[in-house]
């Protein structure tokens, strides 16, 4: 199957009350693990690249690999630009075969965010490419009420943002954060905010910074020398509740990185004599695929292809 748009995947999720994972990759091994998981779970998926990944691997290489894996898997996969902030990079993605792009103007004042998001949406839609916007700032929420209110997505602003920009999906801030150390204390997520924003916008909603940092992955990494002390992710129960409230796309990056690296550390420790990259990478691919399959079942996208 050829790459499909994010809109095609997420509109179905929106109407079916489930979420689809957006899994980041920077290399062939992680991409093959994601696509393999999609095939085994009969699940749609978004395969996501950041601007950093494009700089690292090259846009044509990433697009070629994504197209090949979409064809091989036979599943509806979308090649998505994650957190696009550079206008030129976003345009390159639209021109070179990405089927979805995110314009992240969340750091801008509302009026500027609306203006740049609307411009990208007009360009992308003319090329048949889906667009994700973002409103609110991604950061862990603690007990500072004034700080919390300043970073959460405001429902009224979300309604206006969607109406004026024409985005196909909207990333909202309910208290998650990027990276493995999302919270200093216990996670406090504003789950009811999801349903409130959903009522006002009706479009697919996106949750960034949603890795859970599985205990077994963290334990394995620490055992084999990783300096990951203090890592804590989003509780799986909170993810499930967020999906029930109206989240239709859940971004997962940190969990895949930690899984790959912890497994690589283990294999290198157990096979110090190996000079064959395949011996080292195959177990990592298998471990990542298992995590992606689990996420697909958790989010409800298994069997929805």
C-alpha positions in Angstrom: 0.0 0.0 0.0 1.2 3.5 -0.8 1.6 6.1 1.9 -1.7 7.7 2.9 -2.5 11.0 4.5 -2.8 11.7 8.2 -6.3 12.9 7.6 -7.4 9.6 6.2 -6.0 7.7 9.2 -7.1 10.1 11.9 -10.6 10.8 10.6 -11.3 7.1 10.9 -9.9 7.1 14.4 -12.0 10.1 15.3 -15.2 8.4 14.2 -14.1 5.1 15.7 -13.2 6.5 19.1 -9.6 5.1 19.2 -6.1 6.5 18.7 -3.3 5.8 16.3 0.4 5.9 17.3 2.8 8.3 15.7 6.2 6.6 16.1 9.4 8.5 15.4 12.3 7.0 13.5 15.7 8.1 12.4 17.1 4.9 10.9 16.0 1.8 8.9 16.0 -0.5 11.9 13.4 1.4 13.9 11.3 2.1 10.7 11.2 -1.6 9.9 10.2 -2.4 13.4 7.3 0.0 13.3 6.1 -1.2 9.9 6.5 -4.8 10.9 4.4 -4.1 14.0 1.7 -2.5 11.9 1.6 -5.5 9.6 1.3 -8.0 12.5 -1.3 -5.9 14.3 -3.3 -5.0 11.2 -3.0 -1.4 12.4 -2.6 2.0 10.7 0.3 4.1 12.0 2.1 7.4 11.5 5.8 7.1 10.9 7.2 10.4 12.1 10.4 12.3 11.4 11.7 15.4 13.1 13.7 18.2 11.5 16.7 16.7 13.3 16.0 13.3 11.7 15.9 14.9 8.3 19.2 16.6 8.9 20.7 13.4 10.1 19.5 10.9 7.4 18.5 13.1 4.5 14.9 13.8 3.3 15.1 11.6 0.2 16.5 8.6 2.1 13.7 8.9 4.7 11.0 9.2 2.1 12.4 6.3 0.0 12.6 4.0 3.1 9.1 5.0 4.2 7.6 4.3 0.8 9.3 0.9 0.6 8.1 -0.1 4.1 4.5 1.1 3.4 4.5 -1.1 0.3 6.0 -4.1 2.1 3.6 -3.8 5.1 0.4 -3.4 3.1 -0.9 -1.3 5.9 -2.1 2.4 5.8 1.1 4.3 6.9 1.5 8.0 6.9 4.9 9.8 6.7 4.6 12.7 9.1 6.8 15.6 9.8 6.9 16.0 13.6 7.3 19.5 15.2 8.0 21.4 12.0 9.2 24.9 12.8 11.4 25.8 9.8 9.1 27.0 7.0 11.6 25.8 4.3 11.9 22.3 5.8 8.1 22.0 5.9 7.9 23.0 2.2 10.6 20.5 1.3 8.6 17.7 3.1 5.5 18.7 1.1 7.4 18.6 -2.1 9.3 15.4 -1.5 6.6 12.9 -0.5 5.5 13.4 3.1 1.8 12.9 3.4 1.4 14.9 6.6 3.2 17.8 8.2 3.0 19.5 11.6 3.5 23.2 11.9 4.5 23.9 15.4 3.8 27.6 16.2 3.0 26.9 19.8 5.9 29.1 20.9 4.4 32.1 19.1 1.7 34.5 20.2 -1.8 33.3 19.2 -2.2 35.6 16.3 1.1 34.7 14.8 0.5 31.0 15.4 -2.8 31.2 13.5 -1.3 33.1 10.6 1.7 30.8 10.0 -0.5 27.7 10.5 -3.1 28.9 8.1 -0.4 29.6 5.5 1.0 26.1 5.8 -2.4 24.6 5.7 -3.3 26.3 2.4 0.0 25.2 0.8 -0.2 21.6 2.1 -3.8 21.1 1.3 -3.2 22.2 -2.3 -0.7 19.4 -2.6 -2.9 16.8 -0.9 -1.0 16.8 2.4 -2.5 16.8 5.8 -1.7 19.4 8.5 -1.4 19.2 12.2 -1.2 22.4 14.3 -0.4 22.9 18.0 -1.8 25.1 20.7 -0.4 25.3 24.2 3.0 24.5 25.5 4.4 21.1 26.3 5.7 20.8 29.8 5.2 18.8 32.9 2.5 20.2 35.3 3.2 20.5 39.0 1.4 22.4 41.7 1.9 25.9 40.5 -1.6 26.9 39.3 -0.5 30.0 37.4 2.2 28.1 35.6 -0.2 25.3 34.8 -2.8 27.6 33.3 -0.2 29.4 31.1 0.8 26.2 29.4 -2.4 24.3 29.0 -4.5 24.7 25.8 -7.4 27.0 26.2 -10.6 25.5 24.8 -11.9 28.8 23.4 -8.6 29.5 21.7 -8.6 26.0 20.3 -12.0 26.5 18.8 -10.9 29.8 17.1 -7.6 28.3 16.0 -9.2 25.3 14.2 -11.8 27.5 12.6 -9.4 30.1 11.3 -6.5 27.8 10.2 -8.2 24.8 8.7 -5.9 22.2 10.3 -6.8 18.6 10.0 -5.7 17.7 13.6 -4.7 19.7 16.7 -2.0 18.9 19.2 -3.1 20.1 22.7 -1.2 20.6 26.0 -2.7 18.8 29.0 0.4 18.4 31.0 2.7 15.9 29.2 6.3 16.7 28.3 9.0 15.5 25.9 11.9 13.3 27.0 12.3 10.5 29.6 12.0 12.8 32.7 8.6 14.3 32.2 7.7 14.8 35.9 9.5 15.7 39.1 6.6 14.4 41.2 3.5 12.4 40.4 2.0 13.0 36.9 -0.9 15.5 36.9 -2.7 15.5 33.6 -5.8 17.5 32.8 -7.7 14.7 31.2 -11.2 16.5 31.4 -9.7 19.2 29.2 -9.5 16.8 26.3 -13.3 16.3 26.1 -13.9 20.0 26.5 -11.7 20.8 23.6 -13.1 18.0 21.5 -16.7 19.4 22.0 -15.5 22.7 20.6 -13.4 21.5 17.7 -14.7 18.0 16.7 -11.4 17.3 14.8 -8.8 14.6 15.7 -6.8 15.7 18.8 -3.1 14.8 19.3 -1.1 14.1 22.5 2.6 14.8 22.3 5.1 13.7 24.9 3.1 10.5 25.6 5.9 7.9 26.1 5.3 5.8 29.2 8.9 4.9 30.0 8.1 1.2 30.7 9.7 -0.1 34.0 11.3 -3.1 32.3 13.0 -1.0 29.7 14.2 1.4 32.3 15.5 -1.4 34.5 17.3 -3.0 31.6 19.0 0.2 30.6 20.1 1.0 34.1 21.4 -2.6 34.5 23.7 -2.2 31.5 25.0 1.2 32.3 22.5 3.8 31.0 22.4 7.0 33.1 18.6 7.2 33.2 17.9 7.6 36.9 14.8 9.6 37.6 13.1 8.8 34.3 9.3 8.7 34.5 6.6 8.7 31.8 2.9 9.1 31.3 0.9 6.4 33.1 -0.8 4.0 30.7 -4.1 4.5 32.5 -3.9 8.2 31.8 -3.3 7.5 28.1 -6.4 5.3 28.0 -8.5 8.0 29.6 -7.2 10.6 27.2 -8.2 8.4 24.3 -11.6 8.0 25.7 -11.9 11.8 26.0 -11.0 12.3 22.3 -7.3 11.9 21.7 -6.8 10.2 18.3 -3.1 10.5 17.8 -0.5 9.6 20.4 3.2 10.5 19.8 5.8 7.9 20.9 9.5 8.5 20.6 11.3 8.2 23.9 10.0 4.7 24.6 11.4 3.5 21.2 14.8 5.1 21.8 15.1 3.7 25.3 14.0 0.3 24.1 16.5 0.2 21.3 19.4 1.5 23.4 18.8 -0.7 26.4 18.6 -3.7 24.2 21.7 -2.7 22.3 23.6 -2.2 25.6 22.5 -5.7 26.7 23.5 -7.4 23.4 26.9 -5.6 23.3 27.5 -6.8 26.8 26.6 -10.4 26.1 28.3 -10.5 22.7 31.5 -8.5 23.1 33.2 -10.5 20.3 30.6 -9.6 17.7 31.7 -7.4 14.7 28.4 -8.0 12.8 26.0 -5.1 13.0 23.1 -7.5 12.2 23.9 -9.5 15.4 23.6 -6.3 17.4 20.6 -4.6 15.6 18.2 -7.5 15.1 17.4 -7.9 18.8 16.9 -4.2 19.0 14.5 -4.3 16.1 12.5 -7.1 17.7 12.3 -5.3 21.0 11.1 -2.1 19.4 8.5 -4.0 17.4 7.2 -5.6 20.6 6.8 -2.1 22.2 5.0 -0.7 19.1 2.6 -3.7 19.0 1.8 -3.2 22.6 1.1 0.5 22.1 -1.2 -0.3 19.1 -3.3 -2.6 21.3 -3.3 -0.1 24.2 -4.5 2.7 21.9 -7.1 0.6 20.2 -5.8 0.7 16.6 -5.1 -3.0 16.3 -7.3 -4.5 13.6 -8.4 -1.1 12.3 -6.4 -1.2 9.1 
